[in-house]
Amino acid sequence: MLRKVLPLLCALFAALLFSCASEPKAPKDVDTSGKKYSSEDAASYEISQIKKIPASDLVKALWRSKLLLDKNSGYDAARSLYDSYGEKVSSLYKKAVAQKDWLEALRLYNSLEAVDYEGLPELKMGRAELEAAVQRGVPGLSSSRSNFTTLAGCVKGTVTVYVDKGVKVQGRVGRTDAVLGSGFFIDKAGYIITNHHVIADCVDPEYEGFARLYVYLAEDSDTKIPAKIIGYDENVDLALLKTEVDAPYVFTLGSSADLDVGDKVYAIGSPLGLDRTLTSGIISSKDRELFTAGKVFQIDAAVNSGNSGGPLIDSKGDVQAIVFAGVQNFQGLNFAIPVEYLRYELPIFYSKGKRKGVWIGCFGRTKRRAGSGAANEGLSVEYVMPSSPAALAGISAGETIVAINGNPVDSLDALKADFMKRELGTIVRIRAVDSYGKVKNHIVYLDERPKSPGKEIYSRDVIAEAMVPLMGMELSRSSSLNKNQYVISRIVRGSPADSSGFSVDDTISVQEVQIDPKGEYAAIQIYAKKRNSGYLDVAVSYTVALDSPSYF
C-alpha cells in the first residue's frame, strides 16, 4: 500500500512546490501597483529633501535648488523654489554688507554668482570690492612694510611660544609639563604667527588637562606674557595669536613664488628654548607632500625642537615660509610651510577663528599631457563618493578638471590652492573635460572635509568602488557565488596597487578590512593571483593611509 501512495504524495508535493514558485509574493514594502513614477514625481521628492536642509545652511539649499532647476527647467515648483532661496541668500548678503562682515558677504556673493542669480547686478558691492574689503584691517595683509635694516635686527620680532601644562607625575616624581615653540609678529598691535601643533592642547576639545598660553619676547626672556588664540587651522598647521604688547619689530610677508631650489634662506626661532637663534641654509625642494593641504618646502637650515612656528626669511627679511617640522636624528632634513598658505588663511583666522577644510568628495591625481614631459593637463578625477557634492553635481570618474570659476586648474596643487582661498559653504563652478573631450560645467558646493576621507568613503560605498581611493585598483565582480571575488579592471598609476605589482585582469579576493580606532589607517588583507607572479596564489596584507593630498 505504501508503494502505491508514495508516488502520489511526491507528485502532489511537486505540484504544490511548482505552484508556489510560479506565484512569488512580493515584500510588503515593494509597490506592485504598476505605477510609473514621472520626472515630476522625482522632482517633488527632491523638493521635499531640499526643504529639510536647516535654515542655517541656505546656501546649500540654493545649490540643490539650482541643480533641480537645471534638470527640470519647465517645472514651475522648481523655479519657485530656486527663486525663493535666491532671495533668502541675497537678503543674507545685504545683512552681511550692512554689518561689514566682508568675508561672509564675499562667500554669499560668490555663491549667488555661481548659480547665475538674476538679481546679482542689483547688489551693492561686486566681487572685486568685496575681495579688497576682506583684506583691509587683517593683520599681516594690511600692515605697512617693516623697516628692515639687518638680519640681526629681525630677531627682536620673534617670540618663544610657551604652553604651560602644569605638572606631570612620572615614577612618583613631578616634572614640569610644557610645550615650546616659536612665533613672529606680523602686526604692530601684537598679532603673532605660530604652528597649530604648538598650541594644539589649548584648542583640542578632547584634551582634559591644564593648558595656559604665554610668549616671551626676544629682548625680554624673563617676562611671561599671556596670549590668546585668534584663529587656527590644523590641516595647514598654522595659528594666529594676540598679545597686548606693541611689537618691537614687525615682519613683512613675502611671496614664496619668488623662491627656487638653491636660494638661501634664514630660520629664526628658539630651538630647545634657546631664543634668538638664527641659522641659514638653502631651499632643498619646493614640492614635498607632508600634509594633505598642499606641498611644502624642504630646507637644510639647522632646525630643532622649539623652532616650530618661527619665520623662514630671505636676505631682505621678508617671510617666505613658516618652519614647522624636522626629522629627528637626520641633520639638514627640515620643512617649512609656504607663506602663500598663510596669506590665504589670515582673513578667516581674523574673522572666523577656526578654519575648516573643504572638499567635494573626490579622489584624483594630476594628469600629465601625453608626450609633453612634465606639462600638466589638469586634475584627473579617479573616484567620486556617492551622495557627495561632486556626485550630486554630476562629476564622474574619468573627467579632468581644468578650471574653477574660470581660473585655470592644471594640477592637484592648483585645485588645493584655490580651495584654500575659499570658505566652507561656498558654491563654485567647475569646468571639466570627459574622456571623449566634451566640456562639462558643474555647479558644486564646498562641504566640510572629514578628518578621515578614506574612512568616510569606506563607510558609504561598496568595497569594489572604495578600493580605488584606498588601494588604487578598480574591481569588477568575477563570481556570483563568492561575493569577495573580483577581477582588477583598472590600476591607478603611482598607487599602492601599482607599486605592489598588481595588473589589470589579476584575480583578487578581499578577505578583511580593519580600520584603526583613530581612522588614520586601514589594514587590508587580500588573497590574489598576480599575473606578474605567474598567477601563483598569494595572501598579502597592506596598511594604507586613510588621508592623503589626493582626496579633494
N, C-alpha and C positions, 0 to 999 in steps of 0.2 A: 504493500500500500504506500509506504514511504517513497519508493522509487517512482511511483506514478505521480505523487503530489509534488515532489521536489522540483521537477522541471517546470511545473505550472507556477509554483511560487517564485522561481527565478525569473520566469517570463513576466509575471506581474510586477516584480521589483524593478526589472529593467525598464518596463513601460512607464512606471511611476517616476523613475530617475530621469528618463528622457523628457517626460512631460514637465518636470521641474526645471530641467536645464534649458528647455526651449522657451520658457517664460520667466526670465530672471526678474527679480524685484529690485527696483531702483532704491538707493538710500533715501531716507526721508528728506535730506537736505538738497536733493537734486530735483530741479524743476523739470517735470515730464510733460508739461502742458504743451510743449512745442512752440512756445512763444519766441519770437525772434527779437533780439534787442537791437535797436537802431543806434546810430551815432548820436542822436539827440538824447537817448537814454544814458549813454556813456557820458555825454557832456553834463547831464543833470547830476549824475553821480559825482563827477569831478567838482561841480559847483558846491555840492554838499560837503566835500572834503576841504575845499578852499575856505569855506565859511567856518570850519573848525580850527583854522590857524589862529593862534592867540592874537589879540589886538595889539600886543607888544611887538609883533613882527609883521606889520602891514606891508613892508617891502617884499617879503616872501609871498604874501597873498597877492600882491600886484604882479609879481613874476609869474606865479602859477596861472593867474587870470589871463595874462598876456599869452602864455603858451596855449591855453584853452581857446582863446580868441583866434589865434593863428591857425588852429586846426578846425575851427568852426566859425568862420568869418560871417556866415549867414545866419547864425543863431543869435537872436535878439538878447536872450538871457546872458550869453557870454559877453556880448558888447556892453550890456548894462553893468555886469559885474566888474569888468575892466575899467569902465568909466568911473564907477564908484570908488574903487581902490586908488585910481589915479588921482582923484580929488582929495582923498584922505592923505595920501603921501604928499601931495602938493601942499596941503594945509600944515603938515608936519614941517615941511621945508620952510614955509613962511614963518612958522613959530621959531625955528632954529635960527633963522636970519635975525628976527627981532631980538632974540636972546644973545646974539653974537656967538652962537655955538657953531663956528665955521666948519669944524670937522664933520659934525653931524649934517650940516647943510650941504656940504660937498658930497657926502655919501648919498643923501636923498636926491640931489640934483643929478648925479651920475646915474643913479638907478632909473630916474624918470627919463633921462636921455636914452638909456639903453633900450627902453620899451617903447620909444617913439611917442611919448606923451604929447598930445596935441597942444596942451596949454603951456609947454616949455617956453616959448618966446615971451610969454607974459610974466614970467618970473623975474623978480627984481634984479638978481645978480647971476651972471653966467659962470661957466666953469673956470675960466681964466681968473676972474675976480676972486672967486672963492678960493682957488689954489693959492693966490697971493695972500689972502686974508689968513689962511691956515698957517702960513709961515711966520706972520707977524707976531711978535711977542714970545715966540718959542725960544727958550734958552739954547744957545749954540747955533741957531739958524738966523736969528735977528741981531746977534751981538756984533759990535764993531770988531775989526781985525785987531789982534793983540799987538802990543808994542814989543816985537821981538828984537832982541839985541844979540844975545849969545845963547848957546845950548845950555850953559850952566845956569843962566837966568830962568830957563824954563822949569827947572827943578822945583822952584818955590810954588809952582802952580799945581803940584801933585800932593796927594794926601795918602796916609796909611788908613785903610778901612779896617775897623776892629769890631767884630761881633762878639760881645760878651755872653757866653752861655753858662755862666755860673761855675760850679764846681762839679767835677766828675770823679766818682769814687771807684778806684780800681785797686783790688787787693787790700781793702780796708784803709787805703791812703787817698786822701782828697787832693785832686790836682785841678789847676785852673783849666777850664774848657773854653776855648776861643777860636775864632776863625780870623785869619789875617789876609788882607788883600790890598790892592792899590786902587787909586782913583785919580781923577784930574778935573779941575774946574773948567767949565765951558761958558760960565756967565758970572759977571761981577757980583750978582745977588747971592752967590753961594751954591749954585747948581753943580753937581758932580756926577761924572760918569764912572761906573764900575761894572763888573760882571754880575750877572744874576746869581751864579753859583756861590759867590762870596756872601751874598745876603739871603740866600735861599731859605734858611731856617726862620728868618724873620717874616716870611710871607707864605710858608708852607702850612696849609690848614691841618695837615696830618701831624705836624711837629708839635709835641705837647710839652716840650721843655722850656726853659728860660732863655730868652734871647733879647739883647739890647744892642742897638747900633750906635757906634761912635766913629769919629775920624780924628786923626792927628795931623796938624799942619806940618809941612816940611820944615818950616822955620820955628816951630814950637812943638817939639815931640813930647813935651811933658803935660800939655793940656788936652784933656779928653773932651771933645766937642760932640754933643748929641746931634744926630742926623735922622731925618725921616725919609722914607721911600716914597717917591712921587709916582713912579711907573716902572714896569719891568716886562721882559719877555724871556721866558725860559727857553724857548726854541732857538732864539738868536743869542742867548746868554748875555744880555745887556740889561742895565738898570740905571735909572735916574734918581739921584739923591738930592736932598736940600739941607743946607746948614744955614744958621743965622749968623753968618760972617761975611765980610767983604773979601772976596777972593784976592789974594796977593798977586796973582798972575792968572790970566785967562787964555786958554789955548784956542787957536783958530782951527776949525775943521777943514781939512784939505780935501783932496779928491784922489782916491786910490787908483783911479783910472790913469793917473799920470805915472804910476809906478810900473816898473818892469823887473823881470828877473835880473839880479845882479846889482840893482840900485841899493845904495847904502841907506840904512835906517838906524834909529836910536831908540832904545827902550828905557823908560824911566819907571821906577817903582820901588817897592820895599821887599825885596827877596829875603825870606826868613826874618822879616821885621827890620831889616837894615835899610832904613829910609834914605831917600835922596841918592839912590843908586842909579847911575846911568851907564848903560852898556851899548855897544854898537855891533852891527853885523850887516848882512845883506838879505834881500828878498831871495829865498831859495826856490820858491814856487808860488804861483798865484792860483792854483786850482785844486787844492786838497779838499776832499769831502770828509769832514769830520762831524758835521751835524746836518740835520735834514733841511735847514733853511737855505743853505747855499754854500758855495765854495769859499775857502779861507786861505790866508797866506801861510806859507811855511817860511820861517826865518831862522837864521843861525845866531842871532844875538843871544847872549847869555841870559837865560830866564830861569827862575826857580820859584818854588812855592812862596807865595806872597806877592809875586809880580802881577798876578791876575787882576785885570781891570786897569792897569797902567797904560799910558799912551805910547804908541809907536809913532815917532815923528821923523820928518825928513830934515835936511840940513837948514831949512828955513824955519823950523819949529812948528810946521803945520802937522796936525794929527792925520796920519794916513791909515791907521788901524788901531785896534784895542787888543792888547795882549790878553789871551785867555787860557792857554794851556801849554804844557810842556810834557815831554815823555821822560819820566824818571829813569835814571841810570843811562840815559842816552844824551850826551852833550851835543848841543847845537841842533836839536830836533824840537823846535818850538813853533807855536802857531799864534796867529792874530786875526781878528775879525775886521774885514774892510770897513772903512769909515762910512761908505755909502749906506751900509745897513743901518748905521746909527742915524744918518740923515732921514731915512725912511721912517724910523721908529719914533724919533723925538716928538713930532706933533701928537702922536697917540699917547706916548708916555705923559706928556704935559697936560693933555686934555682929558684923557680917559683912565689913566692909571695902568692897569694890567692889559697887555696886548695879547690877544688870542690869534693863533694861526688860522689861516683859511685854506680850504681846498674845495674841489668839485667832485671828488670821489673817483679819481683815475690813477692808473699806474702806467708809466711810459719812460721813454728814453729819447735822447737827442738823435735825430735822423740825419745821417750824412748823405750828401749828394753823391750819387754814383759816379765814380771816376774822377772825383774832384779833390781827392786828398782829404784835407781837414775841413773843407767847406761844409757848413750846416744847411740843411733844407728846412728844418722845423722841428716840432716835437711830435714824435710818433706815439699815438695812443695804443698801448698794448692791452689794456683791460679797463672796463668800466663797471663799477659796483652797482648792483641792482638798486633801484629807488634812490640813487644819489642824484644830486643836482645835474651832473653830466648826463646821466641816463634819462632823466625827465626832460632834459633839453634836447635829446636826440643824438648826442655824441655817441659814436660807435667805435669799437676797437678796429684798428686798421686806418683810421683817419689820421691826418697830420695837421696839427695846429700851427697856423702860420701868422696869426695876428690876434691881439686883444684890444678892443676899442680902437681899431685902426693902427695900433702900434705894432710893428713887426715883431714876431717871435721866431727866432731861428734856432732855439735850443731850450733844453730844460732849465738852464740857468736864467735865460731871459724871462721865461714864464715865472720862475720863482721871484725874480727881482720885481716883476710887475705886480705879483700878488702881495709882496711885502709893502708896496705903496698903498694898497687898498685895505679898507676896513672891513671887518666881518659884517655880513648882511648887505653887501653891495651887489647890484646886478651889473653884469658886464656882457659885452658882445664878443663872441669868439668866432673867428673865421678859420675854417679847416678845409682840407682837400682830401677827398676819399681816394681809395685805391684806383679808381678809374679816372682820376684827375678832375672830378666835378667839385666845384667850390660849394661849401655849405656854411651857412651862417646860423649860429646858435646863440640863444639868449640864456645866460647861466647865472645862477645865484651862488655867491660865495658863502659856503657854510663853514661851521667851525671844524677845524682839523682835529680828529681824535688823537689821543695820546698814543694809541697803538693802531695805526691804519690796517695792518695785516690781521690783527685780531678781529677788528670790526668786519673786515671782508670775509674772514673765515666763518664768522657767526651768521653772516647774511647771505652767503652764496654756497652753491654746491661745490664739492671738493674738486671736481673736474675743472671748474672755472677758476676757483680760488688758487689753484696750483700755478696759474700764470704769474700773479704777483709774488707768490710765496717761493716758488722754485724756478720760474721762468719756463714752464712747459705747459702747453695746451693739450688737454686729454680728450679722447673720444672713447665712449663705452665700447668694449670689444666682446662682452659676453652678457647674455640675458640671464644666465644662471648665477654668475659671480658679480655682484654689484660693485666690487672693488677692483675689477679687472679692466684695464684701459690700454689704449694704444696712443703713443705720443703723436700728435698731428702737427705740432709746431714747437720750435725752440727759440726762445728769446736770446739774441746774441749778448754775450757777456754775463748771463745769468748763472746761478748756481748749477742749473741743469746743463748749461753749455760747458762750463768749466769742469763738470764731473764726467763728461764724455757721453752724455745721452744723445740720441739721434732720433730723427723722425722715423716712425714705424716701430720703435722699440716697444715691447710689451712690458707694462708695469702693473703692480698691484699695490695700492696704498693700504698698508696694514694698520697704521695708527698715527694720529696727530695729537701731540700733547703741547698745550700752551702753558708756559711758566706763570706763576701767580701774578707777577708784575706785568705780564703782557708784553715782555720785551723780546722773547724768543719762542720759536716753535720747534719741537723735535719731531721730525717726520720719518717714519720707518717705511721703507719701500722694498718690495720684492721685485726684481727686474730681470729681464732678458735683454742685454745690451748688444746691439749689432757690433759695436767696436770691441766687444769681448767674446766674439764668436757665439753669441746667443746663449752663453752659459748662465745658469741660474745663479743669482747673487742677491743676498739680503744686505741692504745698506741703511744707515741711519744718518740723517742730515739735521744740523741745527742751523736754522735760518733766522735772521733778524726780522721782526715784525714792523720795523720802521726803517725808512731809508729816504734819500732825496728823491727817489723815483716815484713816490706817492705824491700826487698833487690834486 
